[in-house]
Amino acid sequence: MNVIAKELNDLISQANPHIMDMLSDMGKALFFPKGILSQSAEAKIKAHKINATIGIAKQNGHVLNLPAVTRYITGIEPDEYLPYAPSFGLPGLREQWKKALYEKNPSLAGGDISLPVVTSGITHGISVFSDMWVNQGDVIVMPDMMWGNYNMTFTVRNQAKIVHYKAFDDALTQFDIDDFESVITAEAARNDKIITVLNFPHNPTGYTLSKSEADRVADILLKIAQSGTHVVAACDDAYFGLFFDEETSKESLFAKLAGKHERLAAIKLDGATKEDYVWGFRIGFITYGMAVADPAMMTHLNQALEKKTAGCIRGNISNASHPGQTLVLKAMADPEYHPQKQEKFSLLKQRAARIKTVLSDPAYRSGFDVYPFNSGYFMCIRLKGVNAEQLRLHLLDRYGVGLIAIGDRNIRVAFSCLEEMDVKPLFDIVLRGINDLRAD
């Protein structure tokens, strides 16, 4: 094992040996290399005469650039977006995102979390999380309705085993927290380490836990950690902030888990992608919320995990988009940033409200039931008597309507891209398509 990795592992073990037990084999082996990167960093500070260390081209003290590229980007100088960004991410953006986490999650007040590390979108963040924390054969507890890419990341790439619990009760009235507790408790009794991904607002159903449900989920995980099983809890907060109902929990579960127990590793995966409506920027973050017996060791633990994370990023993509990071950082400092976000939030909330109003019509019950939804981009329906994929193709071919089939019975609707005036026509067509298939 590399000597730097050993040094990081020693720091982690001193701070909290349980974290070392929870890291994957790759996570234990990861480190952030010194070499060229550290030498270039030293030269940037001390080489006041000539600096010939960094692998970019410069002219007259500025980054070499093509006007055919830079003419399309105004308001920021090429030096602010063309050079490589650090593998950790831009320092200013990391600091600003951490500050925002405390503002958006008041329960974090007084707690100590890591500085976020920038990833190339949340999907990349999930992949980095998997590399660092998931070994072959590890059990990951997930709902039976989940984002399909988790399979690619956890089972195909890292060969973990996903064990499902029922996301909702049979009547589709509420999140099935009893089944979550039953499944994860049983798996914890069989394994020294248990992993769960807490994705709220949920893709594909658009459901977020109520305040009481969130408290209970946190209590369940804390109880498992207290019983002696290591718990790795990843909070996939891709759609964070898009909470439309009053009773919905407005904080990440990360805020309820961070720093609560030495056997409980809380990891937050979020980003500007949906929160700031910049899907193509590919800017995400990984943040750690761990517990230590000696508070003096917290900084050492956080920095060691940040270095391993940056090493993982360095080893696959080098660094996330510099232009994207620069633009997000400047946007967050803009006085219009928060009012504009509120405006877009209100737009999506109105669309969700319109769907609920339309689907309150009992006429639709003959064709489908509606999964609970209160947040995010999506909602789902459960079909009665027809196959989801057959209906999807029928709607596409006969009516020119595109929806997503999930399994045999479920259809996902992305209301995030649905105009209010199209809500009722859409569901009328869905019902018509169901009746078409029944008649054939």
C-alpha positions in Angstrom: 0.0 0.0 0.0 1.2 3.5 -0.8 2.8 5.3 2.1 0.5 8.3 1.8 -2.5 5.9 1.9 -1.1 4.4 5.1 -0.7 7.8 6.6 -4.3 8.7 5.9 -5.5 5.4 7.2 -3.5 5.9 10.4 -5.2 9.3 10.9 -8.7 7.8 10.2 -8.0 4.9 12.7 -6.9 7.3 15.4 -9.9 9.5 14.9 -12.5 6.7 14.6 -11.4 3.1 13.9 -15.0 2.2 12.8 -14.6 4.4 9.8 -11.6 2.4 8.7 -13.7 -0.8 9.0 -16.5 0.7 6.9 -14.2 1.9 4.0 -14.0 -0.5 1.0 -10.7 -2.1 0.1 -10.3 0.6 -2.6 -11.2 3.3 -0.1 -8.5 2.1 2.2 -6.0 2.1 -0.7 -6.9 5.5 -2.0 -4.8 8.6 -1.4 -4.2 12.0 -3.0 -0.8 11.9 -4.8 1.9 14.5 -4.1 4.2 14.3 -7.1 3.5 16.8 -9.9 0.4 18.2 -8.2 2.0 19.1 -5.0 5.2 20.4 -6.7 3.0 22.6 -8.9 1.2 23.9 -5.9 4.4 24.8 -4.2 5.7 26.5 -7.3 2.5 28.5 -7.6 3.3 30.0 -4.3 7.1 30.4 -4.4 8.1 30.4 -8.1 7.9 34.2 -8.5 10.4 34.4 -11.4 9.6 31.4 -13.7 7.1 28.6 -13.2 7.5 25.8 -15.6 5.6 23.1 -13.7 1.9 23.1 -14.8 0.7 21.3 -18.0 -1.2 24.2 -19.5 -0.1 26.7 -22.2 0.3 30.4 -21.3 1.2 33.6 -23.1 2.0 36.9 -21.6 1.0 35.6 -18.1 -2.4 34.4 -19.2 -3.8 31.1 -20.3 -3.5 30.5 -24.0 -6.9 30.4 -25.7 -8.8 30.3 -28.9 -11.1 33.3 -29.6 -13.3 30.8 -31.5 -14.0 29.3 -28.0 -13.8 32.3 -25.6 -16.0 34.6 -27.7 -19.0 32.6 -26.6 -18.3 33.0 -22.9 -18.8 36.6 -21.6 -18.6 38.0 -18.1 -15.7 35.9 -16.9 -12.1 35.8 -18.1 -10.4 32.8 -19.7 -8.1 32.5 -16.7 -11.2 31.8 -14.6 -12.4 28.8 -16.5 -9.9 27.3 -19.0 -7.1 26.0 -16.6 -7.5 22.7 -14.8 -9.6 22.9 -11.6 -8.2 21.2 -8.4 -9.3 17.6 -8.0 -10.9 18.7 -4.7 -12.8 21.4 -6.5 -12.5 25.2 -6.4 -11.8 26.2 -2.8 -14.2 29.1 -3.0 -17.0 26.9 -4.3 -16.4 24.3 -1.6 -16.5 26.9 1.1 -19.7 28.5 -0.3 -21.5 25.1 -0.7 -20.6 24.2 2.9 -22.0 27.5 4.2 -25.2 26.8 2.2 -25.5 23.3 3.7 -25.8 24.9 7.2 -28.3 27.4 5.9 -30.5 24.8 4.3 -30.2 22.3 7.1 -30.6 24.2 10.5 -30.2 20.9 12.4 -26.5 20.9 11.4 -25.9 23.9 13.6 -23.1 23.2 16.0 -22.0 20.1 14.1 -18.8 19.6 12.3 -18.9 18.4 8.7 -16.2 18.0 6.0 -15.6 20.5 3.3 -17.5 19.3 0.3 -15.5 17.7 -2.5 -16.6 18.6 -6.0 -17.7 15.8 -8.3 -18.8 15.7 -12.0 -22.5 15.7 -11.2 -24.2 13.6 -8.6 -24.0 10.4 -10.7 -20.3 10.7 -10.5 -20.6 11.4 -6.8 -22.5 8.1 -6.3 -19.8 6.3 -8.3 -17.1 7.8 -6.1 -19.1 6.9 -3.0 -19.4 3.3 -4.2 -15.7 3.0 -4.9 -14.8 4.3 -1.5 -17.4 2.5 0.7 -18.7 -0.5 -1.2 -17.0 -3.9 -1.4 -18.0 -6.9 -3.5 -20.8 -8.7 -1.6 -21.7 -5.8 0.6 -25.5 -5.5 1.2 -27.2 -2.2 0.2 -30.8 -1.8 1.4 -32.9 0.1 -1.2 -36.6 0.6 -1.9 -38.2 -1.7 -4.5 -38.8 1.4 -6.7 -35.5 3.1 -7.3 -33.4 5.0 -9.9 -32.2 2.4 -12.4 -28.6 3.7 -12.5 -28.0 2.4 -8.9 -27.9 -1.1 -10.4 -25.2 -0.1 -12.8 -23.1 1.6 -10.1 -23.5 -0.7 -7.2 -24.0 -4.2 -8.6 -22.3 -4.1 -12.0 -19.3 -1.9 -11.2 -18.8 -2.8 -7.5 -20.6 -6.2 -7.3 -22.7 -5.3 -4.2 -25.9 -7.0 -3.4 -29.1 -4.8 -3.3 -31.8 -6.0 -0.9 -35.2 -4.3 -1.4 -37.9 -3.1 1.0 -41.3 -2.0 -0.1 -41.3 1.7 -0.7 -45.1 2.1 -0.1 -47.8 0.1 1.6 -50.2 -1.9 -0.7 -52.9 0.8 -0.6 -50.3 3.4 -1.7 -51.2 5.7 1.2 -47.8 6.0 2.9 -44.1 5.2 2.8 -43.7 1.7 4.2 -41.4 2.6 7.0 -42.3 -0.7 8.9 -40.9 -2.7 6.0 -37.8 -0.5 5.8 -37.2 -1.2 9.5 -37.8 -4.9 9.2 -35.6 -5.4 6.2 -32.6 -3.3 7.3 -32.7 -4.6 10.8 -32.7 -8.2 9.5 -29.8 -7.5 7.2 -27.9 -5.7 10.0 -28.2 -8.8 12.1 -26.6 -10.9 9.4 -23.8 -8.4 8.4 -21.1 -6.5 10.2 -21.7 -3.5 7.8 -24.9 -2.4 6.3 -25.3 0.3 3.6 -28.4 2.2 2.6 -29.1 5.0 0.1 -31.7 7.5 1.3 -33.0 9.2 -1.9 -35.5 12.0 -1.0 -37.1 13.6 -2.9 -37.4 10.2 -4.4 -36.8 9.2 -8.0 -39.0 7.9 -9.5 -42.1 8.6 -7.2 -41.4 12.2 -6.1 -42.0 11.4 -2.5 -40.2 12.9 0.5 -40.6 11.8 4.1 -42.7 13.7 6.6 -40.9 15.2 9.6 -42.0 12.3 11.8 -41.0 9.7 9.2 -37.6 11.3 8.8 -37.1 11.2 12.6 -38.1 7.5 12.7 -35.7 6.6 9.8 -32.9 8.4 11.6 -33.8 6.6 14.9 -33.8 3.2 13.1 -30.3 3.7 11.7 -29.0 5.1 15.0 -30.4 2.1 16.8 -28.6 -0.3 14.4 -25.3 1.5 14.9 -25.8 1.4 18.7 -26.3 -2.3 18.5 -22.8 -2.8 17.0 -23.4 -3.0 13.3 -21.6 -0.4 11.1 -24.0 1.7 9.1 -23.1 3.6 5.9 -25.9 6.0 5.1 -25.6 7.8 1.8 -28.2 10.7 1.3 -28.8 11.1 -2.4 -30.2 14.6 -2.3 -30.3 15.3 -6.0 -33.6 17.1 -5.9 -33.0 18.8 -2.5 -35.1 21.8 -1.8 -38.1 20.9 -4.1 -40.4 20.2 -1.2 -44.0 21.2 -1.9 -46.1 20.1 1.0 -46.2 21.7 4.5 -45.8 18.4 6.4 -42.8 17.3 4.3 -39.4 17.3 6.0 -37.4 20.3 4.6 -34.0 19.0 5.7 -31.7 16.3 4.4 -31.6 13.1 6.5 -27.9 13.9 6.5 -28.6 16.6 9.1 -30.2 14.0 11.4 -27.4 11.5 11.0 -24.2 13.5 10.8 -22.0 13.1 13.9 -24.6 11.0 15.8 -22.6 7.8 16.4 -19.1 6.5 15.7 -20.5 3.4 13.9 -22.7 5.6 11.7 -21.1 7.1 8.6 -23.3 9.9 7.1 -22.5 10.9 3.5 -24.3 13.6 1.6 -24.5 13.5 -2.2 -25.9 16.6 -3.8 -25.2 19.3 -6.4 -26.2 22.3 -8.4 -27.6 20.0 -11.2 -31.3 20.3 -10.1 -31.0 22.7 -7.2 -29.7 25.4 -9.6 -31.2 24.0 -12.9 -27.8 23.6 -14.5 -28.0 20.0 -15.6 -25.2 20.2 -18.2 -22.7 21.8 -15.8 -22.1 18.4 -14.1 -21.3 19.9 -10.6 -22.0 17.7 -7.6 -20.6 17.4 -4.1 -19.7 14.7 -1.5 -19.8 15.8 2.1 -19.0 13.7 5.2 -20.6 13.9 8.6 -18.8 11.6 11.0 -18.5 11.2 14.8 -15.3 11.1 16.8 -14.5 10.4 20.5 -12.0 13.2 20.6 -13.2 16.5 18.9 -9.6 17.5 18.3 -9.4 14.6 15.7 -12.4 15.7 13.7 -10.4 18.0 11.3 -7.9 15.2 10.7 -10.6 12.7 9.9 -12.4 15.1 7.6 -9.3 16.1 5.7 -8.2 12.4 5.4 -11.6 11.5 3.8 -11.4 14.5 1.6 -8.0 13.5 0.3 -9.1 10.0 -0.4 -12.1 11.3 -2.2 -10.0 13.7 -4.3 -7.6 10.9 -5.0 -10.5 8.8 -6.4 -11.5 11.7 -8.6 -7.9 12.3 -9.7 -7.7 8.7 -10.7 -10.7 8.7 -13.0 -11.6 12.1 -14.3 -8.9 14.3 -12.8 -11.3 17.1 -11.9 -14.8 18.4 -12.5 -15.6 21.1 -15.0 -13.9 24.4 -14.2 -16.3 26.5 -16.2 -19.3 24.9 -14.4 -17.7 25.5 -11.0 -16.8 29.1 -11.8 -20.3 29.9 -13.0 -22.1 28.2 -10.0 -19.8 30.1 -7.6 -20.5 33.4 -9.3 -24.3 32.7 -9.4 -24.4 31.9 -5.7 -22.9 35.3 -5.0 -25.4 37.1 -7.2 -28.1 39.1 -5.3 -30.8 37.7 -7.7 -29.8 34.1 -7.0 -32.2 33.3 -4.2 -35.2 35.2 -5.6 -34.8 33.5 -9.0 -34.6 30.1 -7.4 -37.8 30.8 -5.5 -39.5 31.8 -8.7 -38.6 28.4 -10.4 -39.5 26.5 -7.2 -43.0 28.1 -7.3 -43.4 27.1 -10.9 -42.7 23.5 -10.2 -44.9 23.5 -7.1 -47.8 24.8 -9.1 -47.4 22.0 -11.6 -47.4 19.4 -8.8 -50.5 21.0 -7.4 -52.2 21.0 -10.7 -51.6 17.2 -11.1 -53.1 16.6 -7.7 -56.2 18.6 -8.6 -56.7 16.8 -11.9 -56.1 13.4 -10.4 -58.6 14.0 -7.6 -61.2 13.1 -10.2 -62.4 9.6 -9.4 -62.8 8.8 -13.1 -59.1 8.0 -13.3 -59.4 5.3 -10.6 -60.7 2.9 -13.1 -57.3 2.9 -14.9 -54.7 3.5 -12.3 -53.8 4.4 -8.7 -51.5 7.3 -7.8 -48.4 6.9 -5.7 -47.9 9.5 -3.0 -45.8 12.5 -4.2 -45.0 15.8 -2.7 -41.6 16.9 -4.1 -39.0 16.7 -6.8 -39.5 16.3 -10.5 -41.6 13.1 -10.8 -44.7 11.3 -9.9 -45.8 7.7 -10.6 -49.0 5.8 -11.3 -49.8 2.1 -10.8 -51.7 0.6 -13.7 -54.7 -1.6 -13.4 -54.9 -4.6 -15.7 -52.5 -3.5 -18.4 -48.7 -3.8 -18.9 -46.6 -0.7 -18.4 -44.3 -1.3 -21.4 -47.2 -2.1 -23.7 -49.0 1.1 -22.6 -45.8 3.2 -23.0 -45.4 2.0 -26.6 -49.1 2.4 -27.4 -49.2 6.0 -26.1 -46.0 6.8 -28.1 -47.2 5.2 -31.3 -50.9 6.2 -31.3 -50.9 9.5 -29.4 -47.4 10.8 -29.6 -47.1 10.9 -25.8 -43.8 9.8 -24.1 -43.7 8.4 -20.6 -41.4 6.0 -18.7 -42.4 2.5 -17.9 -41.0 1.1 -14.6 -41.5 -2.7 -14.2 -44.7 -4.3 -15.3 -47.2 -1.9 -13.6 -45.7 1.5 -13.1 -45.5 4.6 -15.2 -43.4 7.7 -14.3 -44.4 11.2 -15.3 -41.8 14.0 -15.3 -44.0 16.9 -14.4 -40.9 19.1 -14.2 -41.1 19.4 -18.0 -44.9 19.4 -18.2 -46.8 22.6 -18.7 -49.8 23.1 -16.5 -52.2 23.2 -19.5 -51.0 19.8 -20.6 -51.7 18.0 -17.3 -55.3 17.1 -17.9 -54.9 16.2 -21.6 -52.0 13.9 -20.6 -53.9 11.9 -18.0 -56.9 11.8 -20.2 -54.8 10.2 -22.9 -53.3 7.8 -20.5 -56.7 6.6 -19.4 -57.8 6.4 -23.1 -54.7 4.3 -23.8 -55.4 1.9 -21.0 -59.0 1.4 -22.2 -57.6 0.9 -25.8 -55.5 -2.0 -24.5 -58.3 -3.5 -22.5 -60.5 -3.5 -25.6 -57.9 -5.2 -27.9 
